[in-house]
């Protein structure tokens, strides 16, 4: 699998028709202080990641309770 554009951990992901994998949010670095608000999509057939231009909205709640919406 191709390497993502942004390194991240504790992300969310989903697939669509086994053709695309969407990776949402997560954190940069070794702490949970730096929120990654990007969304990347893997085209499984082409084995390439693309960063979408839309960003996730992140609330000002505590680190453990951060919901997000697109």
mmJSON file of the N, C-alpha and C atoms, coordinates in Angstrom:
{"data_MODEL":{"atom_site":{
"group_PDB":["ATOM","ATOM","ATOM","ATOM","ATOM","ATOM","ATOM","ATOM","ATOM","ATOM","ATOM","ATOM","ATOM","ATOM","ATOM","ATOM","ATOM","ATOM","ATOM","ATOM","ATOM","ATOM","ATOM","ATOM","ATOM","ATOM","ATOM","ATOM","ATOM","ATOM","ATOM","ATOM","ATOM","ATOM","ATOM","ATOM","ATOM","ATOM","ATOM","ATOM","ATOM","ATOM","ATOM","ATOM","ATOM","ATOM","ATOM","ATOM","ATOM","ATOM","ATOM","ATOM","ATOM","ATOM","ATOM","ATOM","ATOM","ATOM","ATOM","ATOM","ATOM","ATOM","ATOM","ATOM","ATOM","ATOM","ATOM","ATOM","ATOM","ATOM","ATOM","ATOM","ATOM","ATOM","ATOM","ATOM","ATOM","ATOM","ATOM","ATOM","ATOM","ATOM","ATOM","ATOM","ATOM","ATOM","ATOM","ATOM","ATOM","ATOM","ATOM","ATOM","ATOM","ATOM","ATOM","ATOM","ATOM","ATOM","ATOM","ATOM","ATOM","ATOM","ATOM","ATOM","ATOM","ATOM","ATOM","ATOM","ATOM","ATOM","ATOM","ATOM","ATOM","ATOM","ATOM","ATOM","ATOM","ATOM","ATOM","ATOM","ATOM","ATOM","ATOM","ATOM","ATOM","ATOM","ATOM","ATOM","ATOM","ATOM","ATOM","ATOM","ATOM","ATOM","ATOM","ATOM","ATOM","ATOM","ATOM","ATOM","ATOM","ATOM","ATOM","ATOM","ATOM","ATOM","ATOM","ATOM","ATOM","ATOM","ATOM","ATOM","ATOM","ATOM","ATOM","ATOM","ATOM","ATOM","ATOM","ATOM","ATOM","ATOM","ATOM","ATOM","ATOM","ATOM","ATOM","ATOM","ATOM","ATOM","ATOM","ATOM","ATOM","ATOM","ATOM","ATOM","ATOM","ATOM","ATOM","ATOM","ATOM","ATOM","ATOM","ATOM","ATOM","ATOM","ATOM","ATOM","ATOM","ATOM","ATOM","ATOM","ATOM","ATOM","ATOM","ATOM","ATOM","ATOM","ATOM","ATOM","ATOM","ATOM","ATOM","ATOM","ATOM","ATOM","ATOM","ATOM","ATOM","ATOM"],
"id":[1,2,3,4,5,6,7,8,9,10,11,12,13,14,15,16,17,18,19,20,21,22,23,24,25,26,27,28,29,30,31,32,33,34,35,36,37,38,39,40,41,42,43,44,45,46,47,48,49,50,51,52,53,54,55,56,57,58,59,60,61,62,63,64,65,66,67,68,69,70,71,72,73,74,75,76,77,78,79,80,81,82,83,84,85,86,87,88,89,90,91,92,93,94,95,96,97,98,99,100,101,102,103,104,105,106,107,108,109,110,111,112,113,114,115,116,117,118,119,120,121,122,123,124,125,126,127,128,129,130,131,132,133,134,135,136,137,138,139,140,141,142,143,144,145,146,147,148,149,150,151,152,153,154,155,156,157,158,159,160,161,162,163,164,165,166,167,168,169,170,171,172,173,174,175,176,177,178,179,180,181,182,183,184,185,186,187,188,189,190,191,192,193,194,195,196,197,198,199,200,201,202,203,204,205,206,207,208,209,210],
"type_symbol":["N","C","C","N","C","C","N","C","C","N","C","C","N","C","C","N","C","C","N","C","C","N","C","C","N","C","C","N","C","C","N","C","C","N","C","C","N","C","C","N","C","C","N","C","C","N","C","C","N","C","C","N","C","C","N","C","C","N","C","C","N","C","C","N","C","C","N","C","C","N","C","C","N","C","C","N","C","C","N","C","C","N","C","C","N","C","C","N","C","C","N","C","C","N","C","C","N","C","C","N","C","C","N","C","C","N","C","C","N","C","C","N","C","C","N","C","C","N","C","C","N","C","C","N","C","C","N","C","C","N","C","C","N","C","C","N","C","C","N","C","C","N","C","C","N","C","C","N","C","C","N","C","C","N","C","C","N","C","C","N","C","C","N","C","C","N","C","C","N","C","C","N","C","C","N","C","C","N","C","C","N","C","C","N","C","C","N","C","C","N","C","C","N","C","C","N","C","C","N","C","C","N","C","C","N","C","C","N","C","C"],
"label_atom_id":["N","CA","C","N","CA","C","N","CA","C","N","CA","C","N","CA","C","N","CA","C","N","CA","C","N","CA","C","N","CA","C","N","CA","C","N","CA","C","N","CA","C","N","CA","C","N","CA","C","N","CA","C","N","CA","C","N","CA","C","N","CA","C","N","CA","C","N","CA","C","N","CA","C","N","CA","C","N","CA","C","N","CA","C","N","CA","C","N","CA","C","N","CA","C","N","CA","C","N","CA","C","N","CA","C","N","CA","C","N","CA","C","N","CA","C","N","CA","C","N","CA","C","N","CA","C","N","CA","C","N","CA","C","N","CA","C","N","CA","C","N","CA","C","N","CA","C","N","CA","C","N","CA","C","N","CA","C","N","CA","C","N","CA","C","N","CA","C","N","CA","C","N","CA","C","N","CA","C","N","CA","C","N","CA","C","N","CA","C","N","CA","C","N","CA","C","N","CA","C","N","CA","C","N","CA","C","N","CA","C","N","CA","C","N","CA","C","N","CA","C","N","CA","C","N","CA","C","N","CA","C","N","CA","C","N","CA","C","N","CA","C","N","CA","C"],
"label_alt_id":[null,null,null,null,null,null,null,null,null,null,null,null,null,null,null,null,null,null,null,null,null,null,null,null,null,null,null,null,null,null,null,null,null,null,null,null,null,null,null,null,null,null,null,null,null,null,null,null,null,null,null,null,null,null,null,null,null,null,null,null,null,null,null,null,null,null,null,null,null,null,null,null,null,null,null,null,null,null,null,null,null,null,null,null,null,null,null,null,null,null,null,null,null,null,null,null,null,null,null,null,null,null,null,null,null,null,null,null,null,null,null,null,null,null,null,null,null,null,null,null,null,null,null,null,null,null,null,null,null,null,null,null,null,null,null,null,null,null,null,null,null,null,null,null,null,null,null,null,null,null,null,null,null,null,null,null,null,null,null,null,null,null,null,null,null,null,null,null,null,null,null,null,null,null,null,null,null,null,null,null,null,null,null,null,null,null,null,null,null,null,null,null,null,null,null,null,null,null,null,null,null,null,null,null,null,null,null,null,null,null],
"label_comp_id":["UNK","UNK","UNK","UNK","UNK","UNK","UNK","UNK","UNK","UNK","UNK","UNK","UNK","UNK","UNK","UNK","UNK","UNK","UNK","UNK","UNK","UNK","UNK","UNK","UNK","UNK","UNK","UNK","UNK","UNK","UNK","UNK","UNK","UNK","UNK","UNK","UNK","UNK","UNK","UNK","UNK","UNK","UNK","UNK","UNK","UNK","UNK","UNK","UNK","UNK","UNK","UNK","UNK","UNK","UNK","UNK","UNK","UNK","UNK","UNK","UNK","UNK","UNK","UNK","UNK","UNK","UNK","UNK","UNK","UNK","UNK","UNK","UNK","UNK","UNK","UNK","UNK","UNK","UNK","UNK","UNK","UNK","UNK","UNK","UNK","UNK","UNK","UNK","UNK","UNK","UNK","UNK","UNK","UNK","UNK","UNK","UNK","UNK","UNK","UNK","UNK","UNK","UNK","UNK","UNK","UNK","UNK","UNK","UNK","UNK","UNK","UNK","UNK","UNK","UNK","UNK","UNK","UNK","UNK","UNK","UNK","UNK","UNK","UNK","UNK","UNK","UNK","UNK","UNK","UNK","UNK","UNK","UNK","UNK","UNK","UNK","UNK","UNK","UNK","UNK","UNK","UNK","UNK","UNK","UNK","UNK","UNK","UNK","UNK","UNK","UNK","UNK","UNK","UNK","UNK","UNK","UNK","UNK","UNK","UNK","UNK","UNK","UNK","UNK","UNK","UNK","UNK","UNK","UNK","UNK","UNK","UNK","UNK","UNK","UNK","UNK","UNK","UNK","UNK","UNK","UNK","UNK","UNK","UNK","UNK","UNK","UNK","UNK","UNK","UNK","UNK","UNK","UNK","UNK","UNK","UNK","UNK","UNK","UNK","UNK","UNK","UNK","UNK","UNK","UNK","UNK","UNK","UNK","UNK","UNK"],
"label_asym_id":["A","A","A","A","A","A","A","A","A","A","A","A","A","A","A","A","A","A","A","A","A","A","A","A","A","A","A","A","A","A","A","A","A","A","A","A","A","A","A","A","A","A","A","A","A","A","A","A","A","A","A","A","A","A","A","A","A","A","A","A","A","A","A","A","A","A","A","A","A","A","A","A","A","A","A","A","A","A","A","A","A","A","A","A","A","A","A","A","A","A","A","A","A","A","A","A","A","A","A","A","A","A","A","A","A","A","A","A","A","A","A","A","A","A","A","A","A","A","A","A","A","A","A","A","A","A","A","A","A","A","A","A","A","A","A","A","A","A","A","A","A","A","A","A","A","A","A","A","A","A","A","A","A","A","A","A","A","A","A","A","A","A","A","A","A","A","A","A","A","A","A","A","A","A","A","A","A","A","A","A","A","A","A","A","A","A","A","A","A","A","A","A","A","A","A","A","A","A","A","A","A","A","A","A","A","A","A","A","A","A"],
"label_entity_id":["1","1","1","1","1","1","1","1","1","1","1","1","1","1","1","1","1","1","1","1","1","1","1","1","1","1","1","1","1","1","1","1","1","1","1","1","1","1","1","1","1","1","1","1","1","1","1","1","1","1","1","1","1","1","1","1","1","1","1","1","1","1","1","1","1","1","1","1","1","1","1","1","1","1","1","1","1","1","1","1","1","1","1","1","1","1","1","1","1","1","1","1","1","1","1","1","1","1","1","1","1","1","1","1","1","1","1","1","1","1","1","1","1","1","1","1","1","1","1","1","1","1","1","1","1","1","1","1","1","1","1","1","1","1","1","1","1","1","1","1","1","1","1","1","1","1","1","1","1","1","1","1","1","1","1","1","1","1","1","1","1","1","1","1","1","1","1","1","1","1","1","1","1","1","1","1","1","1","1","1","1","1","1","1","1","1","1","1","1","1","1","1","1","1","1","1","1","1","1","1","1","1","1","1","1","1","1","1","1","1"],
"label_seq_id":[1,1,1,2,2,2,3,3,3,4,4,4,5,5,5,6,6,6,7,7,7,8,8,8,9,9,9,10,10,10,11,11,11,12,12,12,13,13,13,14,14,14,15,15,15,16,16,16,17,17,17,18,18,18,19,19,19,20,20,20,21,21,21,22,22,22,23,23,23,24,24,24,25,25,25,26,26,26,27,27,27,28,28,28,29,29,29,30,30,30,31,31,31,32,32,32,33,33,33,34,34,34,35,35,35,36,36,36,37,37,37,38,38,38,39,39,39,40,40,40,41,41,41,42,42,42,43,43,43,44,44,44,45,45,45,46,46,46,47,47,47,48,48,48,49,49,49,50,50,50,51,51,51,52,52,52,53,53,53,54,54,54,55,55,55,56,56,56,57,57,57,58,58,58,59,59,59,60,60,60,61,61,61,62,62,62,63,63,63,64,64,64,65,65,65,66,66,66,67,67,67,68,68,68,69,69,69,70,70,70],
"pdbx_PDB_ins_code":[null,null,null,null,null,null,null,null,null,null,null,null,null,null,null,null,null,null,null,null,null,null,null,null,null,null,null,null,null,null,null,null,null,null,null,null,null,null,null,null,null,null,null,null,null,null,null,null,null,null,null,null,null,null,null,null,null,null,null,null,null,null,null,null,null,null,null,null,null,null,null,null,null,null,null,null,null,null,null,null,null,null,null,null,null,null,null,null,null,null,null,null,null,null,null,null,null,null,null,null,null,null,null,null,null,null,null,null,null,null,null,null,null,null,null,null,null,null,null,null,null,null,null,null,null,null,null,null,null,null,null,null,null,null,null,null,null,null,null,null,null,null,null,null,null,null,null,null,null,null,null,null,null,null,null,null,null,null,null,null,null,null,null,null,null,null,null,null,null,null,null,null,null,null,null,null,null,null,null,null,null,null,null,null,null,null,null,null,null,null,null,null,null,null,null,null,null,null,null,null,null,null,null,null,null,null,null,null,null,null],
"Cartn_x":[0.849,0.0,0.891,0.472,1.211,1.238,2.254,2.39,1.474,0.795,-0.091,0.72,0.067,0.717,1.047,0.111,0.302,0.404,1.485,1.567,0.542,-0.121,-1.149,-1.367,-1.887,-2.294,-3.64,-4.326,-5.681,-6.648,-6.552,-7.424,-8.675,-9.623,-10.793,-10.687,-11.244,-11.169,-12.42,-12.726,-13.824,-13.523,-14.219,-14.052,-15.366,-15.246,-16.417,-16.222,-17.099,-17.11,-15.763,-14.949,-13.605,-12.749,-13.117,-12.36,-11.571,-12.083,-11.462,-11.419,-10.34,-10.229,-10.108,-11.003,-10.973,-10.365,-9.391,-8.753,-9.074,-9.657,-10.126,-9.343,-8.886,-8.371,-7.209,-7.245,-6.149,-5.265,-4.065,-3.129,-1.778,-1.056,0.334,1.228,2.474,3.474,3.239,3.975,3.931,2.932,2.286,1.296,-0.061,-1.083,-2.42,-2.75,-1.751,-1.924,-2.139,-1.625,-1.668,-2.695,-3.859,-4.956,-4.736,-4.912,-4.829,-6.249,-6.55,-7.911,-8.078,-7.126,-7.205,-7.947,-8.392,-9.018,-8.246,-7.79,-7.078,-7.868,-7.738,-8.439,-7.424,-7.457,-6.62,-7.444,-6.98,-7.564,-6.873,-7.597,-7.015,-6.408,-7.087,-6.573,-5.284,-5.206,-4.024,-2.959,-3.331,-2.437,-1.84,-2.705,-2.262,-3.209,-2.616,-3.379,-3.55,-4.722,-5.011,-5.552,-5.045,-5.557,-6.715,-7.889,-9.043,-8.88,-9.506,-9.406,-10.305,-11.316,-12.205,-11.473,-11.708,-11.099,-12.184,-11.798,-12.732,-12.882,-14.07,-14.305,-14.077,-13.286,-12.947,-13.454,-14.155,-14.703,-13.63,-13.954,-13.035,-13.229,-13.751,-13.924,-12.576,-12.569,-11.335,-10.842,-9.574,-8.947,-9.729,-10.214,-10.87,-12.303,-12.872,-14.263,-14.399,-13.441,-13.465,-14.281,-15.522,-16.272,-15.845,-16.115,-15.806,-16.941,-17.04,-18.034,-17.409,-17.947,-17.416,-18.424],
"Cartn_y":[-1.179,0.0,1.237,2.245,3.504,4.198,5.022,5.783,7.006,7.28,8.447,9.737,10.82,12.134,12.663,12.517,12.975,11.77,11.711,10.66,10.991,9.971,10.2,8.927,9.09,7.943,8.258,7.223,7.333,7.962,7.54,8.054,7.182,7.651,6.858,6.568,5.449,5.084,4.309,4.37,3.577,3.265,2.273,1.916,2.133,2.349,2.463,1.511,0.515,-0.465,-1.119,-1.26,-1.851,-1.146,0.082,0.855,1.985,2.536,3.686,3.471,3.939,3.962,5.426,5.869,7.244,7.228,8.1,8.248,9.635,9.695,10.949,11.271,12.499,13.018,12.269,12.155,11.567,12.664,12.267,13.201,13.11,14.248,14.302,14.03,13.721,13.671,12.595,12.709,11.682,12.001,13.157,13.51,13.696,13.787,14.024,15.507,16.353,17.799,18.374,17.706,18.244,17.476,18.061,17.406,17.517,16.414,16.394,16.53,17.635,17.876,17.532,16.783,16.449,15.137,14.965,13.722,13.265,12.015,11.448,10.276,10.077,8.99,8.154,6.842,5.915,5.33,5.51,4.817,3.458,2.411,1.086,0.587,0.796,0.325,1.029,2.332,3.111,3.131,2.7,2.69,4.073,5.096,6.471,7.143,7.961,8.758,10.165,10.75,12.14,12.828,14.034,14.82,15.662,15.526,16.305,17.761,18.664,20.09,20.459,19.662,19.916,19.545,20.281,20.02,19.633,18.89,18.523,19.689,19.844,20.838,20.172,20.808,20.234,21.172,20.608,21.43,21.751,22.566,22.937,22.099,20.894,20.022,19.439,18.735,18.114,17.102,16.741,15.841,14.54,13.968,12.662,12.747,13.935,14.06,14.862,14.815,15.662,15.035,15.456,14.99,15.798,15.297,16.076,15.908,16.843,16.76,17.273,16.826,17.23,18.136],
"Cartn_z":[0.0,0.0,0.0,-0.726,-0.8,0.562,0.776,2.017,1.956,3.066,3.127,3.043,2.63,2.545,3.936,4.897,6.274,7.197,7.989,9.003,10.085,10.615,11.634,12.434,13.64,14.444,15.091,15.55,16.108,15.098,13.852,12.803,12.674,11.896,11.522,10.04,9.605,8.191,7.787,6.495,5.953,4.489,3.958,2.552,1.808,0.515,-0.353,-1.52,-1.601,-2.698,-2.937,-1.923,-2.054,-3.101,-3.462,-4.455,-3.807,-2.705,-2.06,-0.553,0.061,1.52,1.927,2.795,3.309,4.703,4.946,6.255,6.785,7.979,8.569,9.835,9.941,11.2,11.792,13.107,13.855,14.427,14.824,15.439,14.752,14.717,14.267,15.466,15.227,16.285,17.315,18.416,19.453,20.559,20.497,21.51,20.844,21.638,21.108,21.165,21.031,21.069,19.677,18.661,17.3,16.466,16.282,15.566,14.059,13.368,11.914,11.383,10.709,10.221,8.746,8.188,6.766,6.541,5.299,4.85,3.626,3.655,2.513,1.951,0.644,-0.031,-0.794,-0.574,-1.327,-2.457,-3.68,-4.836,-4.869,-4.518,-4.362,-5.676,-6.796,-8.085,-8.488,-8.237,-8.614,-7.518,-6.306,-5.151,-4.898,-4.925,-4.665,-3.682,-2.796,-1.845,-2.385,-2.15,-2.507,-1.258,-0.974,0.147,-0.374,0.23,-0.189,0.252,-0.476,-0.135,1.04,1.318,2.456,3.742,4.802,6.105,7.106,8.126,9.181,10.148,10.713,11.75,13.091,13.939,15.242,16.32,17.305,18.39,19.419,20.4,21.468,22.726,22.609,23.767,24.179,25.285,25.75,24.729,24.804,23.843,23.69,24.79,24.728,24.188,24.11,23.692,22.393,21.524,20.323,19.2,19.015,17.844,16.626,15.474,14.272,13.273,12.375,11.31,10.03,8.934,7.631,6.967],
"occupancy":[1.0,1.0,1.0,1.0,1.0,1.0,1.0,1.0,1.0,1.0,1.0,1.0,1.0,1.0,1.0,1.0,1.0,1.0,1.0,1.0,1.0,1.0,1.0,1.0,1.0,1.0,1.0,1.0,1.0,1.0,1.0,1.0,1.0,1.0,1.0,1.0,1.0,1.0,1.0,1.0,1.0,1.0,1.0,1.0,1.0,1.0,1.0,1.0,1.0,1.0,1.0,1.0,1.0,1.0,1.0,1.0,1.0,1.0,1.0,1.0,1.0,1.0,1.0,1.0,1.0,1.0,1.0,1.0,1.0,1.0,1.0,1.0,1.0,1.0,1.0,1.0,1.0,1.0,1.0,1.0,1.0,1.0,1.0,1.0,1.0,1.0,1.0,1.0,1.0,1.0,1.0,1.0,1.0,1.0,1.0,1.0,1.0,1.0,1.0,1.0,1.0,1.0,1.0,1.0,1.0,1.0,1.0,1.0,1.0,1.0,1.0,1.0,1.0,1.0,1.0,1.0,1.0,1.0,1.0,1.0,1.0,1.0,1.0,1.0,1.0,1.0,1.0,1.0,1.0,1.0,1.0,1.0,1.0,1.0,1.0,1.0,1.0,1.0,1.0,1.0,1.0,1.0,1.0,1.0,1.0,1.0,1.0,1.0,1.0,1.0,1.0,1.0,1.0,1.0,1.0,1.0,1.0,1.0,1.0,1.0,1.0,1.0,1.0,1.0,1.0,1.0,1.0,1.0,1.0,1.0,1.0,1.0,1.0,1.0,1.0,1.0,1.0,1.0,1.0,1.0,1.0,1.0,1.0,1.0,1.0,1.0,1.0,1.0,1.0,1.0,1.0,1.0,1.0,1.0,1.0,1.0,1.0,1.0,1.0,1.0,1.0,1.0,1.0,1.0,1.0,1.0,1.0,1.0,1.0,1.0],
"B_iso_or_equiv":[0.0,0.0,0.0,0.0,0.0,0.0,0.0,0.0,0.0,0.0,0.0,0.0,0.0,0.0,0.0,0.0,0.0,0.0,0.0,0.0,0.0,0.0,0.0,0.0,0.0,0.0,0.0,0.0,0.0,0.0,0.0,0.0,0.0,0.0,0.0,0.0,0.0,0.0,0.0,0.0,0.0,0.0,0.0,0.0,0.0,0.0,0.0,0.0,0.0,0.0,0.0,0.0,0.0,0.0,0.0,0.0,0.0,0.0,0.0,0.0,0.0,0.0,0.0,0.0,0.0,0.0,0.0,0.0,0.0,0.0,0.0,0.0,0.0,0.0,0.0,0.0,0.0,0.0,0.0,0.0,0.0,0.0,0.0,0.0,0.0,0.0,0.0,0.0,0.0,0.0,0.0,0.0,0.0,0.0,0.0,0.0,0.0,0.0,0.0,0.0,0.0,0.0,0.0,0.0,0.0,0.0,0.0,0.0,0.0,0.0,0.0,0.0,0.0,0.0,0.0,0.0,0.0,0.0,0.0,0.0,0.0,0.0,0.0,0.0,0.0,0.0,0.0,0.0,0.0,0.0,0.0,0.0,0.0,0.0,0.0,0.0,0.0,0.0,0.0,0.0,0.0,0.0,0.0,0.0,0.0,0.0,0.0,0.0,0.0,0.0,0.0,0.0,0.0,0.0,0.0,0.0,0.0,0.0,0.0,0.0,0.0,0.0,0.0,0.0,0.0,0.0,0.0,0.0,0.0,0.0,0.0,0.0,0.0,0.0,0.0,0.0,0.0,0.0,0.0,0.0,0.0,0.0,0.0,0.0,0.0,0.0,0.0,0.0,0.0,0.0,0.0,0.0,0.0,0.0,0.0,0.0,0.0,0.0,0.0,0.0,0.0,0.0,0.0,0.0,0.0,0.0,0.0,0.0,0.0,0.0],
"pdbx_formal_charge":[null,null,null,null,null,null,null,null,null,null,null,null,null,null,null,null,null,null,null,null,null,null,null,null,null,null,null,null,null,null,null,null,null,null,null,null,null,null,null,null,null,null,null,null,null,null,null,null,null,null,null,null,null,null,null,null,null,null,null,null,null,null,null,null,null,null,null,null,null,null,null,null,null,null,null,null,null,null,null,null,null,null,null,null,null,null,null,null,null,null,null,null,null,null,null,null,null,null,null,null,null,null,null,null,null,null,null,null,null,null,null,null,null,null,null,null,null,null,null,null,null,null,null,null,null,null,null,null,null,null,null,null,null,null,null,null,null,null,null,null,null,null,null,null,null,null,null,null,null,null,null,null,null,null,null,null,null,null,null,null,null,null,null,null,null,null,null,null,null,null,null,null,null,null,null,null,null,null,null,null,null,null,null,null,null,null,null,null,null,null,null,null,null,null,null,null,null,null,null,null,null,null,null,null,null,null,null,null,null,null],
"auth_seq_id":[1,1,1,2,2,2,3,3,3,4,4,4,5,5,5,6,6,6,7,7,7,8,8,8,9,9,9,10,10,10,11,11,11,12,12,12,13,13,13,14,14,14,15,15,15,16,16,16,17,17,17,18,18,18,19,19,19,20,20,20,21,21,21,22,22,22,23,23,23,24,24,24,25,25,25,26,26,26,27,27,27,28,28,28,29,29,29,30,30,30,31,31,31,32,32,32,33,33,33,34,34,34,35,35,35,36,36,36,37,37,37,38,38,38,39,39,39,40,40,40,41,41,41,42,42,42,43,43,43,44,44,44,45,45,45,46,46,46,47,47,47,48,48,48,49,49,49,50,50,50,51,51,51,52,52,52,53,53,53,54,54,54,55,55,55,56,56,56,57,57,57,58,58,58,59,59,59,60,60,60,61,61,61,62,62,62,63,63,63,64,64,64,65,65,65,66,66,66,67,67,67,68,68,68,69,69,69,70,70,70],
"auth_comp_id":["UNK","UNK","UNK","UNK","UNK","UNK","UNK","UNK","UNK","UNK","UNK","UNK","UNK","UNK","UNK","UNK","UNK","UNK","UNK","UNK","UNK","UNK","UNK","UNK","UNK","UNK","UNK","UNK","UNK","UNK","UNK","UNK","UNK","UNK","UNK","UNK","UNK","UNK","UNK","UNK","UNK","UNK","UNK","UNK","UNK","UNK","UNK","UNK","UNK","UNK","UNK","UNK","UNK","UNK","UNK","UNK","UNK","UNK","UNK","UNK","UNK","UNK","UNK","UNK","UNK","UNK","UNK","UNK","UNK","UNK","UNK","UNK","UNK","UNK","UNK","UNK","UNK","UNK","UNK","UNK","UNK","UNK","UNK","UNK","UNK","UNK","UNK","UNK","UNK","UNK","UNK","UNK","UNK","UNK","UNK","UNK","UNK","UNK","UNK","UNK","UNK","UNK","UNK","UNK","UNK","UNK","UNK","UNK","UNK","UNK","UNK","UNK","UNK","UNK","UNK","UNK","UNK","UNK","UNK","UNK","UNK","UNK","UNK","UNK","UNK","UNK","UNK","UNK","UNK","UNK","UNK","UNK","UNK","UNK","UNK","UNK","UNK","UNK","UNK","UNK","UNK","UNK","UNK","UNK","UNK","UNK","UNK","UNK","UNK","UNK","UNK","UNK","UNK","UNK","UNK","UNK","UNK","UNK","UNK","UNK","UNK","UNK","UNK","UNK","UNK","UNK","UNK","UNK","UNK","UNK","UNK","UNK","UNK","UNK","UNK","UNK","UNK","UNK","UNK","UNK","UNK","UNK","UNK","UNK","UNK","UNK","UNK","UNK","UNK","UNK","UNK","UNK","UNK","UNK","UNK","UNK","UNK","UNK","UNK","UNK","UNK","UNK","UNK","UNK","UNK","UNK","UNK","UNK","UNK","UNK"],
"auth_asym_id":["A","A","A","A","A","A","A","A","A","A","A","A","A","A","A","A","A","A","A","A","A","A","A","A","A","A","A","A","A","A","A","A","A","A","A","A","A","A","A","A","A","A","A","A","A","A","A","A","A","A","A","A","A","A","A","A","A","A","A","A","A","A","A","A","A","A","A","A","A","A","A","A","A","A","A","A","A","A","A","A","A","A","A","A","A","A","A","A","A","A","A","A","A","A","A","A","A","A","A","A","A","A","A","A","A","A","A","A","A","A","A","A","A","A","A","A","A","A","A","A","A","A","A","A","A","A","A","A","A","A","A","A","A","A","A","A","A","A","A","A","A","A","A","A","A","A","A","A","A","A","A","A","A","A","A","A","A","A","A","A","A","A","A","A","A","A","A","A","A","A","A","A","A","A","A","A","A","A","A","A","A","A","A","A","A","A","A","A","A","A","A","A","A","A","A","A","A","A","A","A","A","A","A","A","A","A","A","A","A","A"],
"auth_atom_id":["N","CA","C","N","CA","C","N","CA","C","N","CA","C","N","CA","C","N","CA","C","N","CA","C","N","CA","C","N","CA","C","N","CA","C","N","CA","C","N","CA","C","N","CA","C","N","CA","C","N","CA","C","N","CA","C","N","CA","C","N","CA","C","N","CA","C","N","CA","C","N","CA","C","N","CA","C","N","CA","C","N","CA","C","N","CA","C","N","CA","C","N","CA","C","N","CA","C","N","CA","C","N","CA","C","N","CA","C","N","CA","C","N","CA","C","N","CA","C","N","CA","C","N","CA","C","N","CA","C","N","CA","C","N","CA","C","N","CA","C","N","CA","C","N","CA","C","N","CA","C","N","CA","C","N","CA","C","N","CA","C","N","CA","C","N","CA","C","N","CA","C","N","CA","C","N","CA","C","N","CA","C","N","CA","C","N","CA","C","N","CA","C","N","CA","C","N","CA","C","N","CA","C","N","CA","C","N","CA","C","N","CA","C","N","CA","C","N","CA","C","N","CA","C","N","CA","C","N","CA","C","N","CA","C","N","CA","C","N","CA","C","N","CA","C"],
"pdbx_PDB_model_num":[1,1,1,1,1,1,1,1,1,1,1,1,1,1,1,1,1,1,1,1,1,1,1,1,1,1,1,1,1,1,1,1,1,1,1,1,1,1,1,1,1,1,1,1,1,1,1,1,1,1,1,1,1,1,1,1,1,1,1,1,1,1,1,1,1,1,1,1,1,1,1,1,1,1,1,1,1,1,1,1,1,1,1,1,1,1,1,1,1,1,1,1,1,1,1,1,1,1,1,1,1,1,1,1,1,1,1,1,1,1,1,1,1,1,1,1,1,1,1,1,1,1,1,1,1,1,1,1,1,1,1,1,1,1,1,1,1,1,1,1,1,1,1,1,1,1,1,1,1,1,1,1,1,1,1,1,1,1,1,1,1,1,1,1,1,1,1,1,1,1,1,1,1,1,1,1,1,1,1,1,1,1,1,1,1,1,1,1,1,1,1,1,1,1,1,1,1,1,1,1,1,1,1,1,1,1,1,1,1,1]
}}}
